[in-house]
Amino acid sequence: MKLFIKTTLVAVCAVGSAMLISGCDNNGVKRYEIGVTNITNNQPMSPPALILHADGYSGWQVGNAASGGLERLAESGDTSDFVDEATNHASALTQQMGDSLVLPGQTATYSLMVTPADRRTSTGEGLGFTLATMLVNTNDAFVGVDSIDIDGLERGDELVLLARVYDAGTEENLETAGTIPGPAGGGEGFNAARESSDMVTLHSGVVTRSDGLSSSALDQSHRFDNPAAKVVIKRL
Amino acid sequence: MKTPRLLTSALIFSALLPISASATNSPTTITIQVTNLTHGIYFTPLLVAAHDSATELFEVGETASANLQAMAEGGDIAGLEVDMINAGATYVTNPATGLLAPGQAVTTHLDPDGTDNDYLSIVAMLLPTNDGFVGLDSIAIPTEPGTYTFYLNAYDAGTEANDELLNPGAGGAPGVAGIPAAPGGDAGTVGTGAAGADNHSMVHVHRGVLGDTDAIGGNSDLDSRIHRWLNPVAKVELTIHNP
């Protein structure tokens, strides 16, 4: 399953023998630095949700309905419910909410760590990484990676991911000013009513008024292709 | 729990090999085949380079170097070639002897044996665009014999407005607006301009071209039915031979 990352021992490090076991340091704490680069032209990303978790948690599944937290994230950029869902999950380890937008062309860096205490309160094995952020000049587009296996990263290893754009399936892609919370629209974010498809899929892109959707608040500058973000995970 | 697929046809999760203490040894010979997957976009002369870990041609989220800009705006790889010479890279220029047309493939070889040139990069301008380019950014060259497939995206150098207007010849100079050529002979004229300056000046994933269906006029000189693409725009097949 792990095609290119060297397999290591199971990641739990016993306090006391930590110094002797490869991959353990500082009493069994594993530290990560995660860089998120917005590689779109004009789609600011909402403050990201970064989740480290064991097996058993998934942020979303293409073809399934979005969770309430994912819907709120994708429609409004508010990650608090999505992070709460992750925190309350049996496989939870640690979570972080970014504190500011990641603007197009910019890189934001986050530090996360997994401690033995996190492990004791979590069920499931392994270590996975999930990230989600809204493209704010859309109805319900989010960029993310789901349950990426990082258990095999050793100290100094780096993993680069290219994240694609999903459609949460919770709001019609009307692109009208009233339905887009970002600067292009200034409109409503979260709306509890869901569109009829109600399933997560890959995003088909925005049409914009530059391409004939005259009611759109967007112009050609807001268009995007995959991938929309580069994510670099480094184990310190 | 899913694992990113490095070596198969997945475009998006193309992860780099981890930097680890056990350094890779350069393979003896590598064969590189590049296929233009697009419907109506030409690749200008390719630069295919094996280089060390300290060297890179471009990075998303960072501004383009002047030499990258020259390639992206006009297909001129002379400056990048000098960079490769200075970096002691093992490289090939223009393996297709001119443009690589839609659907076409070109095969070339590199022999980085005995060097630290363990990373592969590829760039070429996308024609007809303002400053779009196809790129592969520093993948670690596998050492196990076999064939590995990578898919490449279209990038925007962030140095020129995507006005989608033809400015034959002159438009290729760095800093000069316009598209220098439409090799398929299928672009229009006297468009008024599809876009102003990019929102920022970092290298990023190209948002695509608009085009229109008006050959004489409209916003764009490109044709929306011919010149659009969706990533990936190129396939690279890398063969590592037995020593």
Chai-1 contact restraints between the chains, C-beta under 6 A:
chainA,res_idxA,chainB,res_idxB,connection_type,confidence,min_distance_angstrom,max_distance_angstrom,comment,restraint_id
A,M1,B,T3,contact,1.0,0.0,6.0,A-B,restraint_1
A,K2,B,T3,contact,1.0,0.0,6.0,A-B,restraint_2
A,L3,B,L6,contact,1.0,0.0,6.0,A-B,restraint_3
A,F4,B,L6,contact,1.0,0.0,6.0,A-B,restraint_4
A,F4,B,L17,contact,1.0,0.0,6.0,A-B,restraint_5
A,T37,B,G61,contact,1.0,0.0,6.0,A-B,restraint_6
A,I39,B,V60,contact,1.0,0.0,6.0,A-B,restraint_7
A,I39,B,H204,contact,1.0,0.0,6.0,A-B,restraint_8
A,I39,B,V205,contact,1.0,0.0,6.0,A-B,restraint_9
A,N41,B,D198,contact,1.0,0.0,6.0,A-B,restraint_10
A,N41,B,N199,contact,1.0,0.0,6.0,A-B,restraint_11
A,N41,B,R207,contact,1.0,0.0,6.0,A-B,restraint_12
A,N42,B,N199,contact,1.0,0.0,6.0,A-B,restraint_13
A,D55,B,M1,contact,1.0,0.0,6.0,A-B,restraint_14
A,P104,B,N199,contact,1.0,0.0,6.0,A-B,restraint_15
A,P104,B,H200,contact,1.0,0.0,6.0,A-B,restraint_16
A,G105,B,H200,contact,1.0,0.0,6.0,A-B,restraint_17
A,G105,B,M202,contact,1.0,0.0,6.0,A-B,restraint_18
A,T107,B,G61,contact,1.0,0.0,6.0,A-B,restraint_19
A,G126,B,M1,contact,1.0,0.0,6.0,A-B,restraint_20
A,G128,B,M1,contact,1.0,0.0,6.0,A-B,restraint_21
A,S147,B,M1,contact,1.0,0.0,6.0,A-B,restraint_22
A,S147,B,K2,contact,1.0,0.0,6.0,A-B,restraint_23
A,D149,B,M1,contact,1.0,0.0,6.0,A-B,restraint_24
A,D149,B,T3,contact,1.0,0.0,6.0,A-B,restraint_25
A,D157,B,P18,contact,1.0,0.0,6.0,A-B,restraint_26
A,E158,B,I19,contact,1.0,0.0,6.0,A-B,restraint_27
A,L159,B,A15,contact,1.0,0.0,6.0,A-B,restraint_28
A,V160,B,A15,contact,1.0,0.0,6.0,A-B,restraint_29
A,V160,B,L16,contact,1.0,0.0,6.0,A-B,restraint_30
A,L162,B,I12,contact,1.0,0.0,6.0,A-B,restraint_31
A,R164,B,I12,contact,1.0,0.0,6.0,A-B,restraint_32
A,S210,B,L210,contact,1.0,0.0,6.0,A-B,restraint_33
A,Q220,B,A195,contact,1.0,0.0,6.0,A-B,restraint_34
A,Q220,B,L210,contact,1.0,0.0,6.0,A-B,restraint_35
A,S221,B,N199,contact,1.0,0.0,6.0,A-B,restraint_36
A,R223,B,R207,contact,1.0,0.0,6.0,A-B,restraint_37
A,R223,B,G208,contact,1.0,0.0,6.0,A-B,restraint_38
A,F224,B,R207,contact,1.0,0.0,6.0,A-B,restraint_39
A,D225,B,V205,contact,1.0,0.0,6.0,A-B,restraint_40
A,D225,B,G208,contact,1.0,0.0,6.0,A-B,restraint_41
A,D225,B,N231,contact,1.0,0.0,6.0,A-B,restraint_42
A,N226,B,I12,contact,1.0,0.0,6.0,A-B,restraint_43
A,N226,B,N231,contact,1.0,0.0,6.0,A-B,restraint_44
A,P227,B,I12,contact,1.0,0.0,6.0,A-B,restraint_45
A,K230,B,V60,contact,1.0,0.0,6.0,A-B,restraint_46
